[in-house]
Amino acid sequence: MNLPKIIPIFPLSNFIIFPKTSVPLNIFEPRYLDMVNDSMKGEKFIGMVQPKTIKNFDNSKLPILHKIGCLGKINSFKELDDGRYLIELKGIIRFEIEKEISSNKKYREVEVGYNNYLHDLDENKEDLRFSDLEMIFKDFKTLFERRGFIINWKALEKQSLDETINALAMTSPFSLEEKQVLLEAKNLNVRKTKIAQILNTYTYDQFDNDTLQ
């Protein structure tokens, strides 16, 4: 696969996408409609990256971005009557932003490197079993229910483990910073450990001062 060196980016707060995982996106802002149009004319690549929560030191309107994001490819595209686009984006490989590119486009473009994440392209499944994840799933279910999240757990259990772990990480009610930690985890096994560590911090639920049992 020829990976693009310069990519358009879609900065979404508290939203991540992982390699080998697909997500639907509702596109309605004019600049991102332009971005999707341009992407569809080429190789259909879009970079997803989270903005940081800190304010810009120069008081500019553009948010500072995290360095690590994920390259996605548009798998499906539908234009609605009201002008919105519904697309499905499949994660391909993580990237590190090297610098931002100046252009007259409404959306942002960056130059990226992939060297630290080439293993994302491997097709081999990682050696994990559902028995390794039973406690994580139990804690996840409790946390999701407490926060009012509805998850089709039976459907998740039919997926491969990497798809399941990444799907839970993407849809979890974790903070922006916690999701970024999961995205930057070197591999699935490290990501599983990080999820367990994060879940442990939620053992004492701040909303009703009760323990997650």
C-alpha positions in Angstrom: 0.0 0.0 0.0 1.3 3.4 -0.9 0.8 5.6 2.2 0.3 9.3 1.6 2.9 11.6 3.1 0.5 14.6 3.2 -3.0 14.0 4.4 -6.2 16.1 5.2 -7.1 15.8 8.9 -10.4 15.7 10.7 -9.8 16.8 14.3 -12.6 15.4 16.5 -12.4 15.8 20.3 -12.9 12.6 22.3 -13.0 10.5 19.2 -10.5 8.0 18.0 -10.3 5.4 15.3 -8.0 2.3 15.4 -6.5 0.3 12.5 -8.7 -2.5 11.2 -11.8 -0.8 12.8 -14.6 1.0 11.0 -16.7 3.9 12.1 -19.6 5.9 10.6 -19.3 9.6 10.3 -21.9 12.3 9.7 -20.3 15.1 7.7 -22.0 18.5 7.6 -19.5 21.3 8.1 -18.7 23.0 4.8 -14.9 22.6 5.3 -15.2 18.9 5.9 -17.7 18.4 3.0 -14.9 19.9 0.9 -12.4 17.6 2.5 -14.5 14.5 1.8 -15.1 15.7 -1.8 -11.3 16.1 -2.4 -10.6 12.8 -0.7 -13.1 10.9 -2.9 -11.3 12.3 -6.0 -8.1 10.7 -4.8 -7.2 7.7 -2.7 -10.0 8.3 -0.2 -7.7 8.9 2.8 -8.5 11.1 5.8 -6.5 11.4 9.0 -8.4 11.4 12.3 -6.7 13.1 15.2 -7.7 14.6 18.5 -7.3 18.3 19.4 -5.7 18.9 22.8 -7.7 20.5 25.6 -5.0 23.1 26.3 -5.4 26.6 24.9 -3.1 27.8 22.1 -0.3 30.0 23.4 -0.7 32.4 20.5 -4.5 32.7 21.0 -5.1 31.5 17.4 -8.4 29.9 16.5 -6.9 26.6 15.3 -6.6 24.0 18.1 -3.3 22.4 18.9 -3.4 18.8 17.8 -2.1 15.6 19.4 0.9 14.2 17.5 -0.5 10.7 17.0 -3.6 10.0 15.0 -4.9 7.3 12.6 -5.2 7.3 8.9 -8.6 6.2 7.6 -9.9 5.2 4.2 -13.5 6.0 3.1 -15.2 2.6 2.6 -18.7 3.9 1.8 -20.2 7.2 0.9 -23.8 8.5 0.8 -25.0 12.0 0.1 -28.3 13.0 1.8 -31.0 15.3 0.5 -30.0 18.0 3.0 -26.4 18.1 1.7 -24.8 16.0 4.5 -22.5 13.1 3.8 -22.7 9.8 5.6 -19.4 8.0 5.3 -17.8 4.9 6.8 -14.1 5.3 7.6 -11.8 2.3 8.1 -8.7 2.7 10.1 -5.5 1.7 8.3 -2.4 2.8 10.2 -1.5 5.2 12.9 0.7 8.2 12.1 2.8 10.9 13.8 2.4 14.5 12.6 5.7 16.0 11.5 4.5 19.4 10.5 1.4 21.3 9.3 1.1 22.3 5.6 0.0 25.8 4.6 -2.6 25.9 1.9 -5.6 27.8 0.7 -7.9 24.9 1.6 -10.6 25.3 4.3 -9.5 22.2 6.1 -6.1 21.5 7.6 -3.4 19.3 6.0 -0.3 17.8 7.7 2.8 15.9 6.7 3.0 12.6 8.6 5.3 9.7 9.3 4.4 6.0 9.8 7.7 4.4 10.7 6.7 3.7 14.3 3.4 2.0 13.3 4.2 -0.1 10.3 3.1 -3.2 12.4 -0.5 -1.8 12.2 -0.5 -3.2 8.7 0.2 -6.8 9.7 -2.7 -9.1 9.1 -1.8 -11.5 11.9 -4.2 -11.6 14.9 -2.7 -11.1 18.3 -2.7 -14.0 20.7 -5.4 -13.1 23.2 -8.3 -15.1 24.5 -11.7 -13.9 25.7 -10.8 -15.5 29.1 -8.0 -13.0 29.3 -10.6 -10.2 29.1 -13.5 -11.5 31.2 -12.8 -9.1 34.1 -12.2 -6.2 31.7 -15.6 -6.9 30.0 -17.3 -7.1 33.4 -15.9 -3.7 34.5 -16.7 -2.2 31.1 -20.3 -3.4 31.2 -20.8 -1.9 34.7 -19.2 1.4 33.7 -21.2 1.7 30.4 -24.5 0.9 32.3 -23.7 3.5 34.9 -23.1 6.2 32.2 -26.2 5.2 30.2 -24.3 3.7 27.3 -26.0 0.9 25.4 -23.7 -1.7 23.9 -24.6 -4.9 21.9 -22.3 -7.1 23.8 -23.3 -10.4 22.0 -22.4 -8.8 18.7 -19.1 -7.6 20.1 -18.2 -11.2 21.2 -18.6 -12.4 17.7 -15.9 -10.1 16.5 -12.1 -10.8 16.7 -10.5 -9.7 19.9 -8.6 -6.9 18.4 -11.8 -5.5 16.8 -13.6 -5.9 20.1 -11.0 -4.2 22.3 -10.6 -1.3 19.8 -14.4 -0.9 19.5 -14.7 -0.7 23.2 -11.9 1.8 23.5 -13.4 4.0 20.8 -16.9 4.0 22.3 -16.0 4.1 25.9 -17.0 7.0 28.2 -13.3 7.7 28.8 -11.7 11.2 28.7 -9.9 12.7 25.7 -6.6 12.1 27.4 -7.4 8.5 28.3 -8.5 7.7 24.7 -5.3 9.2 23.4 -3.3 6.9 25.7 -5.1 3.9 24.3 -4.5 5.1 20.7 -0.8 5.5 21.4 -0.4 2.0 23.1 2.2 0.1 21.1 0.0 -3.0 20.5 -3.2 -4.7 21.5 -1.7 -6.4 24.6 -0.5 -3.1 25.9 -3.9 -1.5 25.0 -5.7 -4.2 27.0 -3.4 -3.5 30.0 -4.0 0.3 29.7 -7.8 -0.3 29.5 -7.6 -2.3 32.7 -5.6 0.5 34.4 -8.0 3.2 33.3 -11.0 1.1 34.4 -9.4 0.7 37.8 -9.5 4.5 38.2 -13.3 4.3 37.7 -13.8 1.8 40.5 -15.0 4.7 42.7 -17.8 6.3 40.7 -17.7 10.1 41.1 -21.3 10.6 40.2 -23.0 8.6 42.9 -20.2 7.9 45.3 -20.7 4.2 44.9 -18.3 1.4 44.0 -18.5 -0.4 40.7 -19.4 -4.0 41.6 
